[in-house]
Amino acid sequence: MPRPSALLLGALLTALALPATPASASSPAPVAATDAGLLRGADHGGYRTFQGIPYAAPPTGDLRWRDPQPATPWSGVRDATAPGNRCPQGTTGDEDCLYLNVTAPQNAQRRPVVVWLHGGSFTGGAGSDYDPHRMAVDGNAVVVTVNYRLGIYGYFGYPGLAGSGDFGLADQQAALRWVRRNAAAFGGDPGNVTLAGQSAGGMSVCSQLTSPSAAGLFDKAIIQSGSCLIDYPKALFWPTMPAGSPWTSRAAVESAGSALGTALGCTDIDCLRHKPAAQLVDHLGQFAKPAFDTPLLPAEPAKALREGRFQRVPVLQGGTRDEHRGFAAVLNLGHPMTEQGYHDLLVQSFGDQADAVAERYPASDHPSPAVAWATVATDRIWSCPTLAGDRLLARHTPVYAYEFADRTAPVSPGLPPGFPYGAYHASELPYLFDVAGLPATLDADQQRLAERMVRDWTRFATTGHPWQRFDDSEAHTYTTDDGPRTVDLDDEHNCDLWLQES
């Protein structure tokens, strides 16, 4: 997703990795046999974990900015009770970071496998930020959380460089190949793999849906707040951001890489490969978009979706009711938005159509001008493109649409207090995972909602049929109200206004 989102997600997605829970003294440590060697994990009574498993060789030295290479086999039994290194992000992490973690039900046999791709703007986060034991215990699924290269290490491009702009996506494919080879060692079914992710992770799932080299690597897809059709006009995602999307062209990323090489005194890629990390750290976020027009991603995902060029697998897709409110809260901090400021932003984004937008979204109908702006951004950037994506996908494959709409969801402790966040971007995550850095306390109604979501997510992973298939604009909505119900996304998010060009 676009880089300013790191302001919101930093507290959620770049906290320290979750510590491993000590193994029960009464249970022997579980051992799993992978194709690279034996692993000793931890028993937690009801589920088992194996952490810090290398799925590829460290992408360091001459392997920096190369497609992932096979991990080196080991002898003996490798300890797998702690996560591997996080990928470089800001001043933390290590280039030796291509590790994954497995959480499996006790005595699992041929259970569905969920491969989780974390969010974090393509610049932050780690698989170990997500403890998925509820999916394992209550959903009876094997869950794999994955690290993949971020920022300049994952999406750097340079003229003539094989893999330009897509190393992070290539890592994800390497992890999926590892799962196909090794899932059975943990009680998983290698023939029933669901690729899932949120935000940048959801956009990664979208990318893999449209990548020819990902064909056959997964059987279902879950996309949370990451539709292939997401884009944004000038100043709407963030006032200083130009119009764009979460993807960029290979030509653009290679031009940026060439310019960086010149700035660092390099005339070839080998010189850049041997630059110390300290000289790259200030440029991490400059390369934070997967590239298209590449062998891995031949077309921008939106174009591929419109042309029907994607994997024919069932898709569960949705977002949150108030996606952009967290971003608005950060923007509003210290300098509350005025009605004039709201109108000025609309003019920047929509030009001579600004008055029509303001008429549909009057500031007086919202708690504040900042919430009005967030509602415009939610509908234009997130909800309506997701609906359009549902419609395109549903022409060729089963689609199951949802919206997370619990407006009482716990707020990240890193966000500014006092803002009406509602169901903001990433607010659904504590209902599915225990998330590092977000000590969420769910009340009784929210706990029941979380149980329903875990049940539905894992039912989809198991059978591919969690509820009635998508039809036109209805989505399964998640609130603390009793029982499931549907919402009309078209009506709720004014998509008649935003999808006129589709």
Secondary structure, 3 states (H helix, E strand, C coil): CCHHHHHHHHHHHCCCCCCCCCCCCCCCCCEEEECCEEEECEECCCEEEEEEEECCCCCCHHHCCCCCCCCCCCCCEEECCCCCCCCCECCECCCCCCEEEEEEECCCCCEEEEEEECCCCCCCCCHHHEECHHHHHCCCCEEEEECCCCHHHHHCCCCCCCCCCCHHHHHHHHHHHHHHHHHHHHCEEEEEEEEEEECHHHHHHHHHHCCHHHCCCCCEEEEECCCCCCCECCCCCCCCCCCECCCEEHHHHHHHHHHHHHHCCCCCHHHHHCCCHHHCHHHHHHCCCCEECCCCCCCCHHHHHHCCCCCCCCEEEEEECCCCHHHHHHHHCCCCCCHHHHHHHHHHHHHHHHHHHHHHCCHHHCCCHHHHHHHHHHHHHHHHHHHHHHHHHHCCCCEEEEEECCCCCCCCCCCCCCCCCCCCCCCCHHHHCEECCCCCCCCHHHHHHHHHHHHHHHHHHHHCCCCCCCCCCEEEEECCCCCCEEEEHHHHCCHHHHCCCC
